[in-house]
Amino acid sequence: MPYCRECGTRLPDDEEAKFCPNCGALMQARSQIAKPLEVSWSTRRKTSRRIRTIIVAILASLVATSFGALLPINSSEAQGIRNEFGEMEDVLENASPFFKIAMIYGNNLMHSLAMFTPFVGPIYGSYVFFSTGRIIAAVAQVQKTDSLTLLMLTFIFPHAWIEYLSYGVALSEGFWLALAILRRRFREEVANLFKAVFACALLLLSASFIETSLISFLT
């Protein structure tokens, strides 16, 4: 029900009335009164769709990681992956806290930025998540532990969820960028792209601080 924007008096339903009967203020056209509500509803609907896309991207990322971790792996492949992963662990162990943060942050940010790429991002992301799962499988094989247990232990730590949240944002925005390109509305999506990149950068920076602190605490 429309009300006067000056005095708050309920306005008559007469379409031809132009002034408030109480204070005499000029009344808004019915189309102008309804428009803010329509815009607000449209914005909420778009936001809801984007949140759902992020959730789907995160779930797909977790599935790809789990698939890589739970697939059988032979001892020679596991040892090779473990040796490569061990070299990075040795570098991190002997590095200063600042270098640890920079190395972890730079590596994760590089992967995140690649996932923003329209059409190619999901393919690259699938490879990264599957490879992460293979590292978990390799470590489990070498340490004679269960891959599922090690996979679950990985996601006990908050930085893992923060990283996957940022990857979900990146993959989601890559999807919307691809859609905008197909619809020839790329310029309209640029603002959302910058917001998503900024959000991912902050999320990954916080995750790198947490991961570095955990490494220092556990070693």
C-alpha positions as CSV (number, residue, x, y, z in Angstrom):
1,M,0.0,0.0,0.0
2,P,1.5,3.4,-1.0
3,Y,2.3,6.1,1.6
4,C,3.4,9.7,1.3
5,R,7.1,9.9,1.4
6,E,6.9,13.3,3.2
7,C,4.4,12.8,6.0
8,G,3.7,9.1,5.9
9,T,-0.1,9.4,5.3
10,R,-1.7,6.5,3.4
11,L,-2.3,7.6,-0.2
12,P,-5.7,7.2,-2.0
13,D,-6.0,4.4,-4.6
14,D,-7.1,7.0,-7.1
15,E,-4.7,6.7,-10.1
16,E,-5.3,10.4,-11.1
17,A,-4.5,11.8,-7.6
18,K,-1.3,13.8,-7.9
19,F,-0.9,15.3,-4.4
20,C,-1.0,14.0,-0.8
21,P,-4.4,14.9,0.8
22,N,-2.7,15.6,4.1
23,C,0.4,17.7,3.3
24,G,0.0,18.4,-0.4
25,A,3.3,16.8,-1.4
26,L,3.6,15.6,-5.0
27,M,2.8,11.9,-5.2
28,Q,5.1,9.4,-7.0
29,A,3.7,7.6,-10.0
30,R,2.7,4.0,-9.2
31,S,5.4,2.7,-11.5
32,Q,8.0,4.6,-9.6
33,I,6.7,3.3,-6.3
34,A,6.9,-0.3,-7.5
35,K,10.3,-0.1,-9.2
36,P,12.5,-0.1,-6.1
37,L,10.8,-3.3,-4.9
38,E,11.3,-5.0,-8.2
39,V,15.0,-4.0,-8.3
40,S,15.5,-5.3,-4.8
41,W,13.8,-8.6,-5.6
42,S,15.9,-9.0,-8.7
43,T,19.1,-8.3,-6.8
44,R,18.3,-10.8,-4.2
45,R,17.5,-13.4,-6.8
46,K,20.8,-12.8,-8.6
47,T,22.7,-13.0,-5.3
48,S,20.9,-16.3,-4.5
49,R,21.8,-17.8,-7.8
50,R,25.5,-16.9,-7.4
51,I,25.6,-18.3,-3.9
52,R,24.1,-21.6,-5.2
53,T,26.7,-21.7,-7.9
54,I,29.5,-21.2,-5.4
55,I,28.1,-24.1,-3.3
56,V,27.9,-26.4,-6.3
57,A,31.5,-25.5,-7.3
58,I,32.8,-26.3,-3.8
59,L,30.9,-29.6,-3.7
60,A,32.3,-30.5,-7.2
61,S,35.8,-29.6,-5.9
62,L,35.5,-31.9,-2.9
63,V,34.2,-34.7,-5.1
64,A,37.2,-34.4,-7.4
65,T,39.6,-34.4,-4.5
66,S,37.9,-37.4,-2.9
67,F,38.0,-39.3,-6.2
68,G,41.8,-38.7,-6.5
69,A,42.4,-39.7,-2.8
70,L,40.3,-42.9,-2.9
71,L,41.5,-44.3,-6.2
72,P,44.0,-47.1,-5.8
73,I,47.6,-46.1,-6.1
74,N,50.7,-48.4,-6.5
75,S,53.7,-48.0,-4.3
76,S,56.1,-46.7,-7.0
77,E,53.7,-43.9,-8.0
78,A,53.0,-43.1,-4.4
79,Q,56.7,-42.9,-3.6
80,G,57.3,-40.6,-6.6
81,I,54.5,-38.2,-5.6
82,R,55.6,-38.3,-1.9
83,N,59.2,-37.4,-2.9
84,E,58.1,-34.4,-4.9
85,F,55.8,-33.3,-2.1
86,G,58.5,-33.9,0.4
87,E,60.9,-31.6,-1.4
88,M,58.4,-28.7,-0.9
89,E,57.9,-29.6,2.7
90,D,61.7,-29.5,3.2
91,V,61.8,-26.0,1.7
92,L,59.0,-24.8,3.9
93,E,60.5,-26.3,7.0
94,N,63.8,-24.4,6.6
95,A,62.2,-21.2,5.4
96,S,61.4,-18.0,7.4
97,P,57.7,-17.4,8.4
98,F,57.4,-14.7,5.8
99,F,58.7,-16.9,3.0
100,K,56.4,-19.7,4.0
101,I,53.4,-17.4,3.8
102,A,54.5,-16.0,0.5
103,M,55.1,-19.4,-1.0
104,I,51.8,-20.9,0.2
105,Y,49.9,-17.8,-0.8
106,G,51.5,-17.4,-4.2
107,N,50.9,-21.1,-5.1
108,N,47.3,-21.0,-4.1
109,L,46.6,-17.6,-5.6
110,M,48.1,-18.8,-8.9
111,H,45.7,-21.8,-9.0
112,S,42.8,-19.6,-8.0
113,L,43.4,-17.0,-10.8
114,A,43.6,-19.8,-13.3
115,M,40.2,-21.1,-12.2
116,F,38.7,-17.7,-13.1
117,T,39.4,-18.3,-16.8
118,P,36.1,-18.8,-18.7
119,F,35.6,-22.3,-20.2
120,V,39.1,-23.5,-19.2
121,G,38.9,-22.8,-15.4
122,P,36.8,-25.9,-14.5
123,I,39.1,-28.2,-16.5
124,Y,42.2,-26.7,-14.7
125,G,40.4,-26.9,-11.4
126,S,39.5,-30.5,-11.8
127,Y,43.1,-31.3,-12.5
128,V,44.3,-29.4,-9.4
129,F,41.7,-31.0,-7.1
130,F,42.3,-34.5,-8.5
131,S,46.1,-34.0,-8.1
132,T,45.5,-32.9,-4.5
133,G,43.7,-36.1,-3.9
134,R,46.5,-38.1,-5.4
135,I,48.9,-36.5,-3.0
136,I,46.7,-37.5,-0.1
137,A,46.6,-41.1,-1.5
138,A,50.4,-41.1,-1.9
139,V,51.0,-39.9,1.7
140,A,48.6,-42.5,3.0
141,Q,50.3,-45.3,1.0
142,V,53.8,-44.4,2.2
143,Q,52.7,-43.9,5.8
144,K,50.6,-47.1,5.7
145,T,47.4,-45.3,6.7
146,D,43.9,-45.2,5.2
147,S,43.3,-42.7,2.5
148,L,39.8,-41.9,3.7
149,T,41.0,-41.2,7.2
150,L,43.8,-38.9,5.9
151,L,41.3,-37.1,3.6
152,M,39.0,-36.5,6.5
153,L,41.8,-35.3,8.7
154,T,42.8,-32.8,6.0
155,F,39.5,-31.0,6.3
156,I,39.7,-30.8,10.1
157,F,41.9,-27.7,9.6
158,P,40.1,-24.4,8.8
159,H,42.6,-23.3,6.1
160,A,41.5,-26.2,3.9
161,W,37.9,-25.0,4.0
162,I,38.9,-21.4,3.4
163,E,41.0,-22.4,0.4
164,Y,38.1,-24.5,-1.1
165,L,35.7,-21.6,-0.5
166,S,38.0,-19.3,-2.5
167,Y,38.3,-21.9,-5.3
168,G,34.5,-22.2,-5.3
169,V,34.2,-18.4,-5.7
170,A,36.8,-18.5,-8.6
171,L,35.1,-21.4,-10.4
172,S,31.7,-19.8,-9.9
173,E,32.8,-16.4,-11.3
174,G,34.5,-18.2,-14.2
175,F,31.1,-19.8,-15.0
176,W,29.4,-16.4,-14.9
177,L,32.1,-14.8,-17.1
178,A,31.6,-17.6,-19.7
179,L,27.9,-17.0,-19.6
180,A,28.4,-13.2,-20.0
181,I,30.7,-13.8,-23.0
182,L,28.1,-16.0,-24.6
183,R,25.4,-13.4,-24.0
184,R,27.8,-10.6,-25.1
185,R,27.6,-8.9,-21.7
186,F,31.2,-9.2,-20.6
187,R,31.5,-5.6,-19.6
188,E,28.6,-5.9,-17.2
189,E,30.3,-8.8,-15.4
190,V,33.7,-7.0,-15.0
191,A,32.7,-5.4,-11.7
192,N,31.7,-8.8,-10.2
193,L,35.0,-10.2,-11.5
194,F,37.1,-7.7,-9.6
195,K,35.0,-8.3,-6.4
196,A,35.5,-12.0,-6.7
197,V,39.3,-11.8,-7.3
198,F,39.6,-9.4,-4.3
199,A,37.6,-11.8,-2.1
200,C,39.7,-14.8,-3.2
201,A,42.9,-12.9,-2.5
202,L,41.8,-12.1,1.0
203,L,40.6,-15.6,1.8
204,L,43.8,-17.2,0.5
205,L,45.9,-14.7,2.5
206,S,44.1,-15.6,5.7
207,A,44.4,-19.3,4.9
208,S,48.2,-19.0,4.3
209,F,48.6,-17.4,7.7
210,I,46.6,-20.2,9.4
211,E,48.5,-22.9,7.5
212,T,51.9,-21.3,8.3
213,S,51.0,-21.1,12.0
214,L,49.9,-24.8,12.0
215,I,53.2,-25.9,10.3
216,S,55.2,-24.0,12.9
217,F,53.2,-25.5,15.7
218,L,53.4,-29.1,14.4
219,T,57.1,-29.0,13.5
